[in-house]
Amino acid sequence: MHLIYNISIQLYLLAIKVAALFNPKAKQWLQGRKNLFEELQQSITNEDEIIWFHVASLGEFEQGRPLMEKVKESFPGHKILLTFFSPSGYEVKKSYKGADYIFYLPMDTQSNARKFVSIVKPKMVIFVKYEFWFNYINELYINKIPLLMISVIFRPSQHFFQFWGRWFRKQLSKITWFYVQNKQSIDLLKNINIYHADKSGDTRFDRVKALANEQHNIPAVERFKGKNLLMVAGSSWPPDEDILKYVLEKSAKPFKLIVAPHVVNNSHVSELQQKFAPWNPILFTDFDSSFSKESAVLILNTTGILSQIYRYADISYVGGGFGAGIHNLLEPATYGQPVLFGPNFKKFQEAHDLIDIKAGYPISNKEETLKTIDLLLGDDALRAGIGNKAKKYVTDNAGATDIVLNKIKEFIVEPSTVNKL
């Protein structure tokens, strides 16, 4: 099975190279890994005490961020190495000040894993959520380097729990400790005789709880909203945007809309301007020169501020649910507002939880979306009550960061402490 896994890695790499001929993101993925080992060797010194965090992309970065910042604070004598798998995370966060070194992760081949670990020599490693790179896991295990996996969710359908998954189950035994989001994950691990796991919850709760306490005034959004009801549609994709257009056309309750597309490029932004033309859309970057009271749609054609903009919303719509999966529901929930999302939410624990407490609304078509939005916008008391449930859910589930940090303290000793002994 190890051979099959390594062949699949090579096939994936080949597919990326082919895709890079016509796909800018795939090209970026390859270019970002050129001369990577040389850059690592030039950056990291033998004196560095490295704690290595690895995330797939931007969402997982936000998941790991509160722990990263606590580790940085708790172990000032160590340096933080942050790696990304995807360009959509690396390109946005490559200047993040909370890490000392930020790189792409080399592809998970045996030789790459061996070389990477020999250069970095991490004292501790934290992988976030679903980053099961088995050659890296094996190399860390061989070198007796502790590896924690945090904010993990296991599901019965995963290969670890299939009759043919013996090799994959064996790899899980090489991980030092799992911190999972729910009891089902603990039970699944126990069923395959893995007991080095605790339920900590999701570290994202700590991040979004802190967000709600930060003050970020965005004058353009304040001026755009005025005294109107506002819906923020975050990380939207074309199917989401078609639904939003229908709702604007048919809604019995007037409101203003901020659209923050997941893909922010000139082509897609132009499509949005055409799609929402009847509502005089304006671009966030052109707000000062283009604002008109008649404008009912604001297109967020920049990145990095969506989490701050949610605070202005009366209700929010989170995109992705008509595609690969929903994006971050906790960012709007922390501000105390109802959250709508599409039908592809099964893998997301927070979606199930918000539905259970009647603070999250899954929608499957444009008619259902219209009905739900009209209901919520038409009843201030209902909307406020739902919002309070959402905010309480975030507050009640915070604390995972400190749980994981206590485990890290079992393995890491500050250099200054060692010198004093």
N, C-alpha and C positions, 0 to 999 in steps of 0.2 A: 504493500500500500504506500510505503514511503516513496518508492520509485514512481508510482502513479501520481502521487502528489507533486513530486519534482517535475514530472513531465507536464502536468497541468500548469505549473508556474511558468515553464518555458513557453507553452502555448499561449498563455495570457500575455506574456511579454511580446510574442510575435504578433498577436492581435493588436496590441497597443502600437507597435511599429507600423503596421498596415494602416490603422486608423489615423495615425499622425500625418499621413499624406493628405488628408482632407479634413481632419478634425482638429481645431486649434487647441482644445483642452488636452487631447492626447499628445499633441506636439509639445505642449507645455510640460506635461508629465515626463516626457523623455528628456527634454532640454534641462529641466530642473535637476536631473540626476547625472548630468555630464560632469566629469571631474569631481564627483562628490567625495570620493575617498581622499583625494588630494586636499580638498578644502577642509575635510575633517582633521587630517593630520596637521595641517597648518594652524588650525584653530585651537584644538584641544592639546593641552600639555600633560606631561606625566604627573605633574603636581596637582592637577585638577581632580577633585573628589566629585564625581558626576552622579547625579540622580536623573535617570532618563525617563521621560514621559513620552508615550507614543499615542497618537490619535489618528483617526482616519481622515476627518475633514473638520469643517467649521463647527458643526453640531457637537461632535465629540470633544472638540477643543473646549467649548463652553461647559461641557460636562466635567472635564478634568481641571478647568481653570481654578475653581475655588480651592481644590486640593493643592495644585501647583503653587498658588500664592501662600497658602498656609505652610507648605514645605519650605518655601523660600524664606519665610519669616522665622520658622523654627530651626532651620539649619543654615545659618548665614555663611558658614565655612564651606558649604557645598555649592556646586554650580548645577544649574538646571539645563539639561539638554531636552529640547522639544522636537520631535519628528512628526511629519505629516505623510500620509499616503497620497492624498489628493491635492491637486493644484488649487481647488476652490477653497481649501483651508489655508494652505501655505501662502498663497499670494496675498490673502487678506491679512494674515497674522505674522508675516515674516519680520515685521519690525516690533513685535510684541515685547514690551520691556520686562515682563515677568520671567523671561527665560534668558539664559546667558548665551545659548547656542540654539539656532533653529535651522533644521535641514529637512530635506525629503528623506524618507526611509528607502534605502536601497532595496531592490526586489528581493524577495525571500528565497534566495538560493542558498545552498549550503556554504559555498565559498564566500558569498556576500555576508552572510550572518557571522561566519568565523572572523572575517576581516573587520567588520564593523565592531564587534564586541572586543576584539583585540586592541583596536584603536581607542575606543571610548572607555573601556574598563569600568563600567558603571558599578557603583556600590549598591544600587537599588534600581529596580525597573517597575514602572506602572504602565500597563496597557489599559486603554479605556474601551469598554463595552464589547465590541465584536471582533477585536483585532487578534484573531487567532492565526499567527504566522508561525508555523510549526518548526521551521528551521531555526528561527530566532529563539523560540521557546526551548528547543533542544540545546542550542549553544549556551544559553544562560544556565540551563540545568547542569550541563557538563562542567561549567565553570563555577558552579555553586553560588550563582548570583541570584538573590531573592527577586521573585517576580510576583507582583500583585495584579490581579485583573479586577477592575472596579466598575460599578454600575452595570453589571452584566445581567442580561435576561436570557434564560434558557427556555426553549420550547420543545415539546415532544417530537416535533417534526424535524429537528436538527439531526445531522448525521451522527452525532455522539450517541444518540439514543436508538439507532437503528440496529438491526441484527447484524449488519455488515460493518458496523462502526467500531469494531474492537481496537483498531490501530488509533483512531481518533480519541477514543476513551483513554488509551494509554498515554497520549500526549497531555491530556488534562491533568494526569497525576504528576506531571513535571512542574506544574504551576504551584508556587508556594502557597498562595491563598486567594480565594475568590470572595469578592464582596458583591452580592447580587441584590436585585431590586425587589424580589418578591418570594413568597414562601414556595410557590410552585418550582422555582429554580432550585431551591434547597432540596426539595423532595426529589426532583429529577436527578440531581447529583448523588443523593443518597442511594437511589435505585441502582446506580452503577458503581457503588462503593467508594464514592468520593465524599469525604467528610470535612476536608479543610476548606470550609466555606461558612460565611455568616451573611445574614440579611442586614444590609446597612441602609438600603434605599438608594436613591439617585442623588449624586452630588450636585446635579443641576439645581435642585431645590435651594441649596445654599447660595448659589450664584444669583438666581432670580429673586430670592428674598432680599439679598443685598441691593439688587437693582431698584426695588420698590422704595428703598430708603434713600436713594441717591437723587439729587436734584439736577435735572437737565432741562433747562428751559430752551425751547426751540421756537423763537419768535415767528418764523414762517408758518409753522403748524398752528400756533395760537391764533394768528391772524386769519388763516384759512378757515379754521373751525368757527371762530366767532361765537355766536350763541346757538349754533346749529348742532343737531345730533351728528355724531361722526362714527363711521365704521372704518377700521383699518384692516386691510387685507394683506397679510404678510406672506412672503415667499410664495407668491401666486404663480401658477402655470397657465397656459392658454385655456384649458378646460375650466379652471376656476374663473378666469377673467370673462369667459363667455357667460357664465352663470351670473357674475356680478353685473354685467351689462343688462341682462334680462331683469334682474332685481331693480336696477335703477329705472328701467322702462316701466315696470309694473307696480312698484311699491306704492302703497297708499299713504305711507309716512315719508315725507321729504327728509333726506339726510345727505351728508357729504361723505365722500369716499376717498381714502388714501390707498393707492395701489402700490405695493412694494414687490415688484416681480422678483422671482428667484434668479432669473437670467437677466442681467443688466448689461445690455449692449445696444448699440445704436439701432440695429435692425428691429429688435423686439420693442424698444421704447417707441419707435416710429409706428409700429403696429398698434401699440396701446393708444397712442395719440389719435390714430384713425378710428379705432374701435370705440373710444369714448368721446369722439368729436362732438356729439350733441350736447355734452355737458361742459364744454369749454375747458378741456383739461389743460393743466399747466405743469411744467416740470419743476421739480424741487430746486434744481440748479439755476432756473430762470425766474424764480419766484418774484424777486424784487422788481423785475422789469415787466413781468407778465400778469401779475395778480389782478383779478377782477372779482367783484362780489358775485358775479354770475357764474364763476367757476365752481363746479360741484365735484370735480375730480382733480386730485393732486397725485402726480406720478413720481414716486421716489426713485429717481434715476441715479442714485448713489448708494454706497454700501456702508455698513457699520453703525447706523443709527436707528435701525428698525426697533430694537429692544427699548430704546428711549421714546420712540414715537408712540408705542402702544399705550403709554400712560394717558394720552389724550383721547383714547377711544371710549365710546359708550358700549360698543360691542366689537368683537374682532372675528375675523375669518382667517384661518390658517390654511395655506395651500398645500398641494402635494397629494391630497387624498384621492384624486382621480388619476393618479399616476403611481409612482413607485412607493409612495408612503408620505404621511403627513410630516410637516416640519414642527418646529418648537411650539408646543401648546402652553408651556409653563411661563413663557415671557408675557403673554397677555394675561394669563390667569393671575399672576402675582399682583397685578394692578387692580384686581377685583372687578372683572367683567365677564359676561357670558362669552363663550368661545365656540365658533362653528368650524366644522372640518368635514372633509369628504369621506367616502366609505372605506378607504384603504388605511385602517388604523389598527388592525388586529395585533400587530407586533409592538404596540406602544402602550405600556402600562398606564401612563398618565391619562391616555384617552379613555380607557376603561374606567379608571377611577373617577374622572370628571363626569362621565355619563352616569355612573352609579350615584353620585351626589347631586345629579341634575344641575350641573354647572357647565357641562359640555354637550354640544348638539351635533351629532353626526347627520349629515345630509347626503342624499343619494341622487338628487336631480334638482333642476332649477325651480320647479314648482314648490317642492318641499322647502328649499332655501328661502324663497319668497315668503311663504307662510310663516316660517320661523322668525325671519327678520322683522316682518310686520308685527308679529306678536311681541317681540322683545322691545322694539322701538316704540311701540304704542302703549307700554305700561311701565312707567318709571319705577314704581314700587317693586314690581316683579323683577325688573332688570337689576335693581339695587340688591335685592335679596339673593339673587343668583350670584351676583358679583361677590358678595360677602362670603358665600360658600366657596367660591373659587380661591379667594385670597386666604381663607382659613385652611384650605387644603394644602396650599404651598407652605404656609407657616408650620402646620402640624407635621409636615414630612421633611422639614429641614433637619440637618444634623449628621448626615452621612459623612461629611468631610472630616469631622472630629473623630468619628469611629475609625476611619481608615488611617488617619494621622497617628492615632495611638498604636496601631499595628506597625507603621513605619518606624516609630520610635523604638520598637523592639530590635530593629536591625541596624539602625544608623546611629553612629556616635560622631559628634562634632570633632574635627581635628584638634581644636583648642582643648577639648576635654581630654583627649588622648594624651596630649602633651603634658597636661597637669598630673597625670597618673604616675 
